[in-house]
Structures are given as C-alpha cells and as structure tokens.
Amino acid sequence: MKMKIIFSVNTALVMILLAACSAVKPTPAPTQTVQAPPTTGIQYHLVTNKLLIPTTQAQTQSFALNLDGDSQNHNENMLGGLLSLLASAVPGLDLQSTVDQAVNSGQLVSLYVVKADDPLNDPSVSWSIFQGQKTQSAPKFDGSDKFILDPAAPTSSQLVGTLTNGHFAGGPGTTRVQMFLLGQSVEVDLIGVRLEADLSATGCANGKLGGGVTVADFRGKLLPAIVDGLNAIIKTDKNAAAPILQALDSDQNGTITIQELENNPLLIVALSPDLDLLDASGKFNPGQDGVKDSYSLGLGFTCVPATFTAPGD
C-alpha cells in the first residue's frame, strides 16, 4: 500500500513538472526593440496591495508571460513551476502567507507610475516600477497612504506598451523585485520584463509581472532563500518538518541543502534555466546564441492608488 501511495504522488508531481517545462523551445526569438517612452500624459501613482506567488499549476500558467518574445507566443514561468512542485511535494507548505504579511505590514512596498494620455485606450503608455521604503505603520490601501521611494534601490527601466479598453501590456525592460519566500526576504533583478494588468480608477487588477532571473541570482539568491526558509520551518515546527524531510532530505541528516534540491529527481528539470535572453556578449538579445541563461518567473499582483513623489512629478 505504501508503494502505491508514493507512486501516485510522484506521478502527479511529474505531470506538474512536465507542464512547467513546456516552455523549453528550440525556436529562436526575433530581436526585441525597446520602444521610446511617451513624452506626454498624466501620471497615475499606484502601490501593490496584493502580491501573488504561484503555488499551483493553475497559478503558474495564469501568471506566465511570453518573456523571450518568440513568434509562437509561448508563455514561461519555470520558477512558478518549481514553487508549485515544492507546494505539492510538501503538504501544508505555505508560500503565500509570509508574502501577505510582508505586504500588509508595509515591509514590502512596490510602487508604480503609469503615464498615459488616456487611462483606457492609448497606443503609447509607460509603466514604471519602484521600490518603496518600509513603512512604520501598516498601510490602509484605501488611497490615503503616503510612501517614499527607496533611494538605495536600482532604477528600473520604463515598460512601454499600450492600453486597450483599460488593459495594459508592455515591455521588455528591467526591474528589481522583492519577495518573501518561506519567510525569507530576497531581491532579484529581472531582465526581459513583461507586465500586463487591467487599469481603472480604483487601481489595477489581474496583474502579471514576469521576467528572467539570471543563473547567478537564481543560485546565489533564490535557492539559498528557499533552503533557509525550509530549514527555519524544520527547526520551529515539528509537524511541518516531517513532510519536508521526507520529501527533500535525501541523506536524512535533518537539514535541507541546496545540493539536495538540485539533485531531487522531482525538481531537477525545474532547476534548469529555460530562457535564452542574453547573447554571447551578455546583452539582452533573446534567442541569439542558443544558450539557456535565465529562469523564467511570473508573479500576480493587484494595486491601488497611493501618494508618493516619483521622477517626472
């Protein structure tokens, strides 16, 4: 009976893994040209009130975007596939709650400026992303909150796109995103950033933010954050520790390592880069040298009006 249960669980995980890896494609992408930002328009100031980490196959697919611009319009979200695999492999693993706590307490502040002549239909719109300073009190997210840009954060490029019936679609560009994975704060720089959202007077809904994470950031920042978060749970929650150790602790020493994640047969494909975004010189030039150099990441979000001073105000 025990072997049948294990086989059923592993089969389900492999199906999710295969879906997550559907992004691996041999078709080269055309060279992408970054459009010039609009010179006119009203600036709308917004703040994220909900950041969604993909923890299911459905969310992974829902938050995916075509990051390399291939002509077949395949959407990618390899890291979403990895997180959904972790959530499936470890019953009860909660990836979303620590993100909610960080946003609701003002520890994670993501700000946006949308510049458009018409908030519903405009062929040239810019969407800029900024990191805000942590707040001393919890934001209300009712339009009355005031924020301050973090001067230490790098400057993101403007994502230029269009507004059609209130739906924005733009990119590519670059930005830094902050996440809380299993209680661990981690910041990564995204390349080839794409963003879509439905814009209205009350903010934005159905937001999707995607980009490529370089191998250096993935192995140097994201994987260590996941491992640290898992080990913190093992130390503080015996009930939650059992399924983590059973699924991931291959040497049975009571601690999860990066090597154990990388060598786990259920995660190994999701731990391989799936995008070719950089050319041989290291410049953003998708699909030109055939080398997979980045991991696709897609997140969901919503936002509401806010007050802050941004460049160009």
N, C-alpha and C positions, 0 to 999 in steps of 0.2 A: 504493500500500500504506500509506503514512504517513497519508493522509487517512482511510482505513478504520479504522486503529487509534485515531486521535484521536476519530472519531465513536463508536466502541464505548465508549471510556472515558467520554466526556461523556454518552452515553445512560445508562450505569449510574449516574453521579453525579446526573443529573436525576431518575432513579427514586427514589434515596435522598432527594433534596431534596423531592420530592413527598410521600413518606411522612412526612418530618419536619414538613411544613407541614400535615398533615391536622388539626392542632389548631385551625386558624383557623375559627371558627364564629360565625354570626350570632346564635345563640340566647342571650338574656340569662340570666345566672345569678341564682338567688334570693339574697336577702341572707343571709349566713352569720352565725351567732351563736356566739361563743366560749363554750364551756362552763366552768363553775367547776371548778377542780382539786379532787381528792379531799382530804378532811380527815384521813383515816386511811390506814394502810398501811405496809408495810415498804419501805425504800429500798434498791434494788439499784444498785451502782456499777459502771459499765462503761467501757471505753475502746475506741476504734476500732483494730482491728489490720489492717484492710484497707479502703481507700477506692478505689472503682472509678469511673474516668472513662469515660463512654460513647464508644467509638471505632468502633463498628459500628452498623448499622441495628438489629440484633437487641438490642444493649445499650440503644440509645436507646429502643426500645419497652419493653424489660423494666424500665427504671428510671423510666418515665413514671408520673405520678400525675394524678388529676383535681384540678388546683390551683384552678380557679375555681368548683368545685362545681356545674357545670352539670348539669341534670337528665338529660341524655343520657349522662352519665358518660364523657365523652371524656377520655383521658389526654394530657398535654402534656409535651414535652421538646424545645423548639426549640434550645436550646444544645447538647443532645446531638446533634441533627441536624447542627448546624454542625461540631462536633468530628469526627463520623463522616465528613462531607464532606471535611474537611481531611485526615483519615487516608486517604481513598480517592483524593483528588486528588494527594497526595504519597506515593508508595510508600515504605515504610520509615520513615515518620514515627512516632516512638514517643512517645505521650502518657502512657502508664501508668507507665513505669519511673521517672520522676522523682517521681511521686506515691508509689510504693512505697518509694523511697529516703528520702523525707521522713518517712513513717510509721515505717518500720523503724529509722531513726536517732533518732527522738524529736524531730524538728524540727516535725512536725505532730501535735499532740495534741488529739484530740476526745474529750471525756468526756460521759457520760450518767448521769443518775439516773432510774431507773424506780420510781415509787411505786405499789404495788398491795397490796391485801389478800390476793389470791390470784394467784400467778405464772402460772396457766393460764387462769382464767376470772374476769373482774372487769368489771362494767359501767362503772366509773369509775376510770381509770388516768391518771397523768401521766407524761410523758416529757420530761425537761429536758435541754438541750444546753449544754455549757460548753466554752470553750476552755481548754486547759491550757498551762502554761509549757513551754518546750522543756526536754528532759532532758539531763543531762550525759553519760549513757551510754545505749546502745541498750536499749529496753525488751525484756523477755523474752516478754511477752504470755502468761504462764503463770498469771496470777492473783496473782503476788507483787509486781507493780510498784506503786510509790507515786508519785502525781502531785500537782501543786499547781495550783490554778486560777489562770488569768491575771487579775490584778486590773484590768488595763487593758482587758480585753475587755468589750464591752457585755453587759448582761444579756438573755438570751433569754427569751421567754415560754414558759410550760409548754404542751406539746402534750397536750391532754386527749383521751382516746379510750377504747377498750375492748380487753380481752384475751379472745379466743375460742379455746379449745384452744391456747393459747400464742402466738397471732398477735395482735400489737398493730397497731391502726390508729387514728391520731389526727391532730388539727389542726382548724382552722388556727392559725397562730402566727407568730412572727418569730424569726429567729436569724441569727447571722453564721457563715459557713463560710469555711474557708481551703483553698485548693487550690494545687497546684504544676502550672502549665501550661507544658510545654516548659522546665522548669527555673526558671520564674519564679513566685515566691510572690505570691499575690493573695488578698485577702479581700473578700468581698461580703456585703451584708446581704440576706437573703431575706425576702419577705413572702408571706403566704398559705401558710405552710409546712405540708406534709403529711409524715407519716412512717409507714412500715409495716415490721415486722420480726417474725421468729419468735424468741420469747424462751424460754430454757431455763436450767438451772443452769450451763451452760458458757458462757453469753453470749447472743449473738444471731446469726442467720443470715438470708440473703435480705433484708437491709435495703435500703430505698429511702427516700431523702430528697429531697424536691422543694420548690421554691418559685419565686417570681417575682423576677427581678432587674430593678431599675428601669432605665430608659433611661440615666440618669446614671451608674449603676455599670457598666452594660454598655459604654458608650462611653468612660467615664473610667478604668475599671479592667481589665475583661476583655479588650477588644480590644487595648489597649496591651500587656498581658502576653503575648498571643498573638503580636503583632508583634515584641516584644522577643525572645521565645523563638525565633521563626523566624530573625531576623537574627543571633542568637547562634550558631545552628547553621550559618548561611551562612558566618560568619567562622571557625568552628573545624573544620568537617567538609566538605571539598570534595566528597566523594562524595554526602553528603546534600544539599548545597547545590544541585546540578544539578536534581533534580526539583522542589525548592521554587521555584527561579527560573523554571523552565519553566512551572509551573502558575500562579504568582501574580505574577511580576514583569512587569507589563504594559508599563512603559516601559524595561525591560531595562537598568536602571542598577545592578543588583547588590544592591539593597536593597528590602525589602518595607515598604510604608507602610499605614497604616490605610485611606487612600483606595483603595488598590489592592484591599484585601479587600472594602471596601464596594461597589466597582464591578465586582467579579468576577461575571460572569454566572451562574456556577455556585453562588455563595454568596449572591447578593443577597437572595433570599427568606428564607433562614435568618438574615439580618442585620436582619430587620424584627421589631418586637415582635409577639407573638402573643396576649397576655393583656390583658384589661381588668380589673384588680384594684382600681384606685383610682377613687373618684368625683371629681366636679369640684372638691371641696374638698381632695383629696389624701388622704382617709381610705380605709382598706381597706374596700371595698364593691363586690365583684365584679359586673361586668356591668350597671352602672347608667347610665353615660354613653356607652357605645359607643366609647370611645377606647382603643386598644391602647397601654398604658403600660408594659408589663413583658414580659420574656423568660422563658419557662419553662425551668427547669433541673432535671434529675433525675440523682442520683448513686446508686451502690450502695455498700453497706458491710457489714462484719461486725464483731462486737465481743466482747470477753472481759471477765471480772471484773477489777476493779482497786481500789486503795485510794486515796482522797482525801477531803478534807473539803469538803462542799458545804453550801449554805444549808439549814437544817432538820435537819441531822445532830445 
